[in-house]
Amino acid sequence: EVLTFLQDRLGFPPLTWMLAHLLFGGAGMVWLLGRWRLPLPARLLGAAVWLLQPNVVAWGVHGHGSKLVTAMYLPWVVGVCLDLLEGKGRRRAALLALAVGLQVLRGHPQILYYTLLCVGVLLLGKWLAVLAARRRRAAEAQRWPWRPTAAIGAALVTAFLIGAVQLLPTRDYAGWSVRGSAEGGGASYEYATGWSLHPREFPTLVQPAAAGFGLGTYQGFMPFTDYPNYFGWLLLTLAALGVWAAPRWPQRALAAIALLSLLVACGRFFPVVYGPLYHLLPYFNKFRIPVMILAVTGFALAVLAGAPRTRRWRRPRA
């Protein structure tokens, strides 16, 4: 409503809403990296990489505004979840409920679903870290994270209640959509996996011309694409160094998010991962374009890329 007022009443440019959300997403990345007290250049690097990756830029250029604005909540949601898992209390749970609730209202369930998958990986990473510490009988071994898990669960339930006005009509409409007409209530497997990233296109991740730049130059396995799925060797190197420089559970969880999302992007070409998700996860079979999840890959890489700026990440502020 605020952005509509600025554009319609005060004469701001028509794309003010998009610029505002890009600034919001960049600020979220700066805040997220600030949790580890990284220097300002590392935070700005992460924000720039996050906002300038081909997926995000293409969404803005080709009019996929709901994807873009929904994705901009990702750093805020991940950062608040990390705070909860590392001991922060009720206020963080309220912030998580608000962030996810607003993300639901942005109107793109697939990006929202990917965000929830990130939350699930973070939860699993925390539980595995505690299990490993207890097995080593380490002095820093923590209690089982029952309370943070319950707080995150309660926050998500509250968020879904906030976004019910968006979720309930979408759920009712799904049965009439092509994405709910196949057997099992989802899109057909062939339709859902039409835009799958073939492993032969992996060189595109470091060399954008490896499968063509898109449109008429594209020589890959997808029906078509407007841009290469490119990250660059420098970003991948910095992210790998980030995991090495700060081998704590949050960084390992982020590395797992980057790897898992890359494998999910392979869709039909890596059925050992995509198949179980399609057949077992609730509502996952309603989504298509597996390569869309590469935005999550880029997000995780952007966070990890800041770490080599310091030899070892400091613990988050209390």
N, C-alpha and C positions, 0 to 999 in steps of 0.2 A: 504493500500500500504506500509506503514511504517513497519507493522508487517510482511508482506510478504517478504520485503527486508531483515529484520532481520533474518528470518528463511531460506530463499532461498539463500541469498548472504553472510550472515555473519555467518551462521552455528548455529543459535540459535535453541534450541529444538523445535520439531514439535508443541507442545502445548503452545508455547509462546503466541499465540493470545488469548488463553483462560485465561492464567495467567494474561495477561495484562488487559483483560476486568474485571476479578475478582478484581484486584487491583483498577481499575477505579470505579467499583461499590462500593467497600469498602470505597474509598476516598469520593465518593458521599454521603455515609451515614454519615461519619465523618463530612463532610461539612454541611449536612442538620441539624444534631444535634447541630453543632456549632452555628447555627443561634440563638439558645436560650441560648448560652453561658454556655452550660452544661460542666461539668468537663471532662477531657480527658478519665478517666475510663468509664464514661457513653457513650461517643462517640464510644470508642473501643468496648464496649459491644454491642451496636447497630450494628456496622459493622460486628462483629463476628456472631451474630445471623442471620443477613441478608445473609451472604455468606455460612453459615454452615447448613442452614435448608435443610431437606431432598430433597425438590423439586430441589433446585439449585444444590446440590451435584449430584443427580441422572441425571440431564441434562448433566453434564460434564462426568459422568461415562459412560452413555449409548449413547453418541454421538449426543445429541440434542443441538449442539452448537449455532444454530440460536436463540433458546429460551433463552439460557443463556446470550448471548451477548446483545440481545434486552432488557432483564430484567435489565441489569446493568445500563441502563439509567434512570430507575424509580426514584431513589432518587434525581438525578439532576433535572428531570422534575418537580417533586413535590416541591422541594425546591425553584426553580425559580418561579413557580406559586404562592407559598406562599409569596415570595418577592413582586411580582406584586400586589397581593391582599392586601398587607399591605403597599402599597404606593411607591414601587420602580418604576423607570421609564423606558425610552426607552432601555437602555442597557440590562435590564433584559428581555424585550420583544425580543430583538435580540438573547440573549442567549437561550431563550425558543425555538425560531424558529430553531436555530442551533441544539439544543439537540434533539428535536423531529424529525427534518429532518434527522439527522444522525441515529436516532433510526429506522426510516422508512427504511433506506438503509441497516439495519442489516438483514432484510428479514424475519421477523416473524410477520405477521399481527395480529395474535391473542393476543400476548403479547402487541403489540402496542395498540390494541383496549382496553385492560384492563388498560393500562396507561391513555388513553383518558377518560375512565370511572372514574378513580381517579381524573383527572382534573375536570370533571363534578361535582363530589361530593364536591370537594373543593370550586368550584364556588357556588354551592347551599348552602354549609355551611356558606360562607361569606355573601350571601344575607340574609339568615335566621338570622345570628348574627346581622346584621344591622337592620333588621326588629324588632327583639326582643328589641334591645337597643332603638330604636325610640319609640316603644310602652311603654317602661318603662320611656321614656323621660330622659334617663340617660345622665349625663353630658358628658360622653365619646361617646355619640351617633355619628356615623359617617354619612357622606353623602352616598347616594346610590352608589354602586361601578360600575358605568357605564364605567368609563375610564379603570379600570383594566380589566373588562370583555371584552371591545372592544380590548384592547391590547393583551389579551390572544387569542381572536378570530383571530386577524390579524396575530399573531405569528404562529398559527396553519395553517392558509391558506398558509403562506410563507413556513412552514415546508413541507406541502404537495406538494408545487411546487418544493422544493428541492428534495423530494423523488419521484417525478412523474415518473422518469425512472424505479423505482421499482413498484409503485402502478398501473400504467396504464397497463403494461403487465399482472400483477396479476389479475386485474379486467377482462381483456379480456379472460384470461385462465379459470377463474372461471366457465364459462358456459360449459366448456368441462370436468370439474372435477366432481367427485362424490359428491363434496360439493355444486355443483350448479345445479345438475340434478333433484332434487326433485321439487315438485310443490311449486311455490313461489320463485324459483331460489336459494334455499339453500339445505343443507343436510337434509335428512329425520329426523324427531324428534327422532326416535328410534336410528338411527346411531349417531346423534349428542350427545345424552345423554348416550351413552354406558358406559362411565366411570363417573358415578355419585356417590357421596359420600352419602351412606345411613345414616340416623340419628343414626342407631344402631352401626355405626362405629365411632361415636363421641368419645367414650372412647379411641380410638387410638390417639387422640390429646394429651392425657396426659399419656397414657400407650401404647408404641409401639407394644407390643405383644397382644393387645386386639383382633385384627383380624388377627394375624399372621404378620410376618416380611416381607412378600412378597414371590413371586415365589411359590414353592411348599407348603409353610407354610400358605399361604393366605387363610382366611376363610370368606372373606367379600362378597359384592354384585357386585363388578366390575368384568369384564371378567378375569382380572389378574392385578397384580401390582408387581413392583420390590422393593417396599419400603413402609413402613408405613407412613401415613400422620400425622406426629408427630411434636408437638411443645414443649410439656412439661409443667408441672404444674408451674414450677418456672417462665418461660417466660410469661405464661398467668397471673400469679399473679402480676408480675412486670408491665405488661401492664395495668392491671386493676388499680393498684396503680398509674400508670402514668396519667390515666384519672382523678382519684380522686385528685391527687396532683396539677394538672394544668388544671382546668376546663375552659379553654378558647376555642374559636371556632376552632382553628386548631386541638387541641387534640380531640375535639368532632367529628370533620370531619374525623380524622384518625380512631377513634373508629367506626364510621359509615362505613368506607371503610372496616375495618376488619370484621364487622358483615355481611355486604352486600355480600362481596366476599365469606364468608363461606356459606351463604345461596345459592348463585349462584352455588357453588361447589356441592350442593346437586342435581342439575339438575332435572331429572324426579321425584325424591323423594320429591321435594319441588316445584311443578309446579306453585304455586301462585306467586313465584318470577321468576323462569326460563321461564315459559310459556310466560308472557308478553314481556320479553326481546327477546325471540326467534321469536315471531310473530310481534313485533312492531319496535324494533331497527334495523336500516339499517345495513345489512351485518352480523348481529349477528348470523343469522341462517346458516351461512357458517362455523361456528366453531364447534368443537367437544371436547371431554374430558373436561367436566366441572371442574374436580378436578384440572386442570392446574391453575385455578385462585387462588388456595391456596398459590401460591407464593406471590400474592398481600396481602393475609391475613398475611403471615409471615413478609412481609415488614412493614405493618402498626404496627404489634405487636413489631417489632424490634425498631421502632421509639418511640413508647410509653413506652417501657421497660426502656429507659434511664431516664425517668422523676423522678422516686422515689429517684434518687441519690441527687436530690435537692428538698427541700420542695415545692417550687413553681418555675416554669420556668420563667426566666427573659424574658423581651421583646426582640425581635430580634435587632441586631445591626442596627443602622441607616445607 
